[in-house]
């Protein structure tokens, strides 16, 4: 399964370059609430938080708009089937599924690696499990 992960032992400086890269790539604007990467603080340390591909969003989607790619294991949203109800966002245990009322459909991390390339601290990586 393909996943975006934080490298062990790495230190995030919360520069938001990963957040910027994600929101600009997929929404054509820097808007932290539209990024599939969120910077969170835990135990006094900041770190990027992203989708762990658990599938809870897919189970919550009554339209069947979220399916798992059998080859990569990544859950993806079919924008044509998404009705923007927000149930997937509510089901996400990490709060990283993106949906804003002005958006035509929800969005989530697809482990594309855009944020990995943008990180000046080399904190993120796309791995195959």
SERO-4910 file (N, C-alpha, C, O; in steps of 0.05 Angstrom, whole numbers):
BEGIN
 pado doro    nc1    nc2    nc3   cac1   cac2   cac3    cc1    cc2    cc3    oc1    oc2    oc3
  Unk    A     17    -24      0      0      0      0     18     25      0     37     26     15
  Unk    A     11     44    -16     25     69    -19     15     89      2    -10     93      5
  Unk    A     33    101     18     25    120     38     45    143     39     69    140     33
  Unk    A     35    166     47     52    189     53     58    188     83     39    186     99
  Unk    A     83    189     90     90    186    119    111    207    127    125    218    110
  Unk    A    113    211    153    134    228    164    157    209    170    154    188    182
  Unk    A    181    218    161    205    202    166    211    202    196    210    222    210
  Unk    A    219    178    206    226    175    234    251    192    240    270    193    225
  Unk    A    250    206    263    272    222    271    274    249    257    293    265    263
  Unk    A    256    255    239    257    281    225    244    303    242    227    298    259
  Unk    A    252    328    236    241    351    251    227    370    232    240    381    214
  Unk    A    202    374    236    186    393    221    189    421    233    188    424    257
  Unk    A    194    441    216    196    468    226    171    485    221    171    509    225
  Unk    A    150    471    213    124    484    209    125    508    189    113    528    193
  Unk    A    140    504    168    143    526    148    119    527    129    115    547    115
  Unk    A    102    506    129     78    504    113     82    500     83     63    503     68
  Unk    A    107    495     75    112    491     47     97    466     36     88    466     13
  Unk    A     94    445     52     79    422     44     49    428     41     36    419     22
  Unk    A     39    444     59     11    453     59      6    470     34    -14    467     20
  Unk    A     25    489     29     23    506      6     23    490    -20      6    494    -38
  Unk    A     42    472    -22     44    456    -47     19    440    -53     11    439    -76
  Unk    A      8    428    -32    -17    412    -36    -40    430    -44    -54    423    -64
  Unk    A    -45    451    -30    -69    467    -36    -66    481    -63    -86    484    -78
  Unk    A    -42    490    -70    -38    504    -96    -41    483   -119    -53    490   -139
  Unk    A    -30    459   -115    -31    439   -136    -59    431   -142    -66    427   -166
  Unk    A    -76    428   -122   -102    417   -126   -125    438   -126   -147    432   -136
  Unk    A   -120    461   -115   -141    482   -113   -132    509   -124   -148    528   -123
  Unk    A   -108    510   -135    -98    534   -148    -96    559   -130    -97    582   -139
  Unk    A    -94    554   -103    -91    576    -84    -79    565    -59    -82    542    -52
  Unk    A    -64    583    -45    -54    575    -18    -76    580      2    -82    603      9
  Unk    A    -87    558     11   -109    559     31   -105    535     49   -112    513     41
  Unk    A    -95    538     73    -89    516     91   -113    497     95   -108    473     98
  Unk    A   -137    507     95   -160    489     99   -166    472     75   -182    453     77
  Unk    A   -154    478     52   -158    462     28   -134    443     23   -133    430      2
  Unk    A   -116    441     41    -93    424     38    -99    397     51   -111    395     72
  Unk    A    -90    376     38    -93    349     49    -71    342     69    -70    321     81
  Unk    A    -52    361     73    -32    359     94    -37    380    114    -41    404    107
  Unk    A    -39    373    139    -43    392    161    -19    391    180     -8    369    185
  Unk    A    -12    414    191     10    415    210     -3    415    238    -19    433    244
  Unk    A      4    396    255     -8    394    281     14    395    302     37    390    297
  Unk    A      6    402    327     25    402    349     17    381    369     -6    379    377
  Unk    A     36    364    376     32    343    396     56    342    413     79    340    404
  Unk    A     51    342    439     73    340    459     95    360    454    119    354    457
  Unk    A     87    385    446    107    406    442    122    405    416    140    421    411
  Unk    A    115    385    398    128    383    372    108    386    350     85    377    352
  Unk    A    116    399    329     99    401    305    106    380    286    129    371    284
  Unk    A     85    371    271     90    350    251     68    351    231     45    359    237
  Unk    A     74    342    207     53    340    186     35    317    192     43    296    201
  Unk    A      9    321    187    -10    299    190    -25    296    164    -33    315    151
  Unk    A    -27    271    155    -40    266    130    -55    239    131    -54    225    151
  Unk    A    -68    232    110    -85    208    108    -68    183    112    -47    180    100
  Unk    A    -78    165    129    -64    139    133    -77    117    116    -70     94    119
  Unk    A    -96    125     99   -110    106     81   -125     84     97   -124     61     90
  Unk    A   -139     92    118   -154     73    135   -180     64    123   -190     43    129
  Unk    A   -192     81    105   -216     73     91   -242     81    105   -264     74     95
  Unk    A   -241     94    128   -265    101    142   -282    121    126   -306    121    128
  Unk    A   -269    137    110   -283    156     93   -300    141     72   -322    149     66
  Unk    A   -288    120     61   -302    104     41   -327     90     53   -348     89     40
  Unk    A   -324     81     77   -347     68     90   -370     88     96   -393     81     95
  Unk    A   -362    113    101   -382    134    107   -396    145     82   -417    157     84
  Unk    A   -384    141     59   -394    153     34   -417    136     23   -414    114     14
  Unk    A   -441    147     25   -465    134     16   -468    134    -15   -484    119    -26
  Unk    A   -452    150    -28   -453    152    -57   -433    132    -71   -434    129    -95
  Unk    A   -416    120    -55   -396    102    -67   -375    118    -82   -362    107   -100
  Unk    A   -371    143    -75   -352    160    -89   -323    155    -80   -304    164    -94
  Unk    A   -319    141    -58   -291    137    -49   -286    107    -51   -299     90    -38
  Unk    A   -266    100    -67   -258     72    -71   -228     69    -68   -213     88    -71
  Unk    A   -220     45    -62   -192     39    -59   -180     28    -85   -191     10    -97
  Unk    A   -158     40    -93   -145     31   -117   -132      4   -110   -115      2    -92
  Unk    A   -140    -17   -124   -130    -44   -117   -100    -47   -121    -87    -64   -109
  Unk    A    -88    -31   -138    -59    -33   -144    -42    -19   -123    -22    -30   -113
  Unk    A    -51      5   -115    -35     22    -96    -45     21    -68    -30     27    -49
  Unk    A    -71     14    -64    -83     14    -37    -92     42    -29   -103     45     -6
  Unk    A    -89     62    -46    -97     89    -39   -127     93    -44   -138     85    -64
  Unk    A   -140    105    -24   -169    112    -27   -171    138    -43   -157    158    -37
  Unk    A   -188    138    -63   -190    161    -80   -220    169    -82   -238    153    -80
  Unk    A   -224    195    -87   -251    206    -89   -258    211   -118   -243    225   -132
  Unk    A   -280    199   -127   -290    204   -154   -306    229   -153   -328    230   -142
  Unk    A   -295    251   -164   -308    277   -162   -335    278   -176   -352    295   -169
  Unk    A   -339    261   -195   -365    260   -209   -387    247   -192   -410    254   -196
  Unk    A   -379    230   -174   -399    217   -156   -403    231   -130   -424    228   -117
  Unk    A   -384    247   -122   -385    261    -96   -406    283    -97   -407    299   -116
  Unk    A   -425    283    -77   -446    303    -76   -440    325    -56   -456    343    -52
  Unk    A   -417    323    -43   -409    344    -24   -425    344      2   -429    365     14
  Unk    A   -433    321     11   -448    319     36   -431    323     61   -442    330     82
  Unk    A   -405    317     59   -387    321     82   -386    298    101   -371    300    121
  Unk    A   -400    276     96   -399    253    114   -372    240    116   -364    230    137
  Unk    A   -357    241     94   -330    230     94   -312    246    112   -295    235    127
  Unk    A   -315    272    111   -298    290    128   -304    285    158   -286    284    174
  Unk    A   -330    281    164   -337    276    192   -327    249    201   -321    245    225
  Unk    A   -324    229    183   -315    203    190   -284    201    193   -274    181    204
  Unk    A   -270    220    182   -240    219    183   -230    222    211   -233    243    223
  Unk    A   -217    201    223   -208    203    250   -184    222    254   -178    229    277
  Unk    A   -171    231    233   -148    248    235   -154    277    226   -137    294    228
  Unk    A   -178    281    216   -186    308    207   -171    318    184   -167    343    181
  Unk    A   -162    300    166   -146    309    143   -161    307    116   -150    313     95
  Unk    A   -186    298    117   -202    298     93   -212    326     89   -222    338    108
  Unk    A   -210    336     65   -216    364     59   -243    367     46   -249    355     26
  Unk    A   -260    384     59   -285    392     46   -293    419     57   -297    422     81
  Unk    A   -296    438     39   -306    465     45   -331    469     29   -332    459      6
  Unk    A   -351    483     39   -376    486     25   -374    497     -4   -390    490    -21
  Unk    A   -353    514     -9   -351    525    -36   -337    506    -55   -335    511    -79
  Unk    A   -327    483    -45   -314    463    -62   -335    445    -76   -355    439    -63
  Unk    A   -331    438   -101   -350    420   -114   -350    392   -104   -370    378   -107
  Unk    A   -328    383    -92   -326    356    -82   -305    355    -60   -288    373    -57
  Unk    A   -306    334    -44   -286    330    -23   -259    323    -36   -258    316    -59
  Unk    A   -238    325    -20   -211    318    -29   -196    304     -7   -201    309     17
  Unk    A   -177    287    -14   -160    273      6   -133    267     -6   -129    268    -31
  Unk    A   -115    261     11    -88    254      2    -88    229    -15   -100    209     -8
  Unk    A    -74    231    -38    -72    208    -56    -42    199    -58    -35    185    -76
  Unk    A    -26    208    -39      2    201    -37     17    208    -63     32    192    -74
  Unk    A     11    231    -74     23    239   -100     52    248    -97     67    247   -117
  Unk    A     60    258    -73     88    266    -69     94    295    -74    117    303    -71
  Unk    A     74    311    -81     79    339    -86     90    353    -61    108    369    -62
  Unk    A     79    346    -38     87    357    -12    116    348     -5    131    363      7
  Unk    A    122    323    -12    149    312     -7    170    329    -21    191    336     -9
  Unk    A    165    336    -46    184    352    -61    187    381    -51    208    393    -53
  Unk    A    165    391    -39    165    418    -29    178    422     -2    185    444      5
  Unk    A    180    401     14    191    403     41    221    408     42    236    391     33
  Unk    A    229    431     52    257    437     53    272    422     75    297    421     74
  Unk    A    258    409     93    271    394    115    271    364    109    281    349    126
  Unk    A    261    356     86    260    327     79    247    310    100    257    290    109
  Unk    A    223    320    109    209    307    131    190    285    121    185    265    135
  Unk    A    179    289     97    159    270     86    171    251     66    191    256     53
  Unk    A    157    228     63    164    208     43    140    192     35    121    189     51
  Unk    A    139    183     10    119    165      1    131    137      2    152    132     -9
  Unk    A    117    119     17    128     92     20    107     71     10     83     76      9
  Unk    A    118     48      4    101     25     -3    102      5     21    124     -3     29
  Unk    A     79     -1     31     78    -21     54     71    -48     43     69    -67     59
***
